[in-house]
Amino acid sequence: MNQTELEAAAFRRLLAHLDERKDVQNIDLMNLAGFCRNCLAKWYKAAAQERGQELSYDAAKEVIYGMPYDEWKEKYQKEANAAQLSAFEVNKPKD
């Protein structure tokens, strides 16, 4: 196996792990790790574009979430509490 195949396998495992942990909210990922599922979708979209492939952000989110984002949001996203929002203000990306 080459490095790209190993990286792809690790990425698929990361997506499977996130799929198994729908209880972990994006804001928690952002606050603890500095990235979330939406960040992964943006990186996925950027990688496609760097390789000459057009991919919408919605299509990239569907790859990452395993379903349309609106469906995932309706089923699994919870309202952020005050502590989460406060931590996000400190930890949010600066770009």
N, C-alpha and C positions, 0 to 999 in steps of 0.2 A: 504494500500500500504506500501511496505517496502522501506527502503532507496535506495536500488539498483534500484527499479522500478522508484522512483522519480528522481534519478540521470540519468537514461536512458532517461526518458521523457525530462529532462532539456537538455541533450546532443542532442537529436533529435531536440529540439526547436532551439538550437544554430546552428545546421547544416542548418535548414530551414531558419533561419535569415541570415546566411552567403550566402545561395543560393539566397535569395531575394536581397542581397546587393553585387552583382557581381561587382558593381562599386568600391567597397572598395578593393584596391589592397593588396596583401600579404605584400608588403614592408611597407605599411601604418599600417597594423596590427602589424607587427614586431616593427615598430618605436614607436607606441603608447602603445601596450600591451605586447610586448615581446614574442609574439607567433603569428603564422599564420596558414593557412589551412594545409601547409606542416607539421608543428609541430603536429597538430592534427592527421594527418595521421601516423606520426612516433609513437605517443603515442598509437594510435589505434593498430598499428602493434605490438608494445611492449606488450600491454595488451593481445593480442591474443597469443603471444609467451609465456607469463607468465602462460597462461592457457593451454599450450600444443598444441596450434593450429598453424599450419604453415600458414602464410599469407604474400604475397609479399608486398613490399612497393607500387608497382603499384596498386595492388588490394586495399590496404588501402586508397590510394589517390582517387581511384574511389568511394569508400564509402563516403569519405569526400566531394569530388567535385560533386558527383552525376552524373559523366560521366568520361570517360577516361581523365586523366590529360592533355594529348597533345591537346585534343579537347577543353577543358576549356581554356587552355593557348592561343590557336589560336583565340578563340572567344572573350575572356574577358581580357587577360593580356595586359597591356600597358607597354611601355618602361618607366623605372624609370627615373625621372629627377635628375638633379644634387643635389637639396636639399634633395630629398628622399635618394639618395645614401650616401650623407654626413651624414645624421641623422642615417642611418643604420650602418655606420662605428662606430659610438658612441654607438649605442644601440644593436648591434648584439650579439647573445649568445656567451659566452666565451668558450663553450665546443668544 
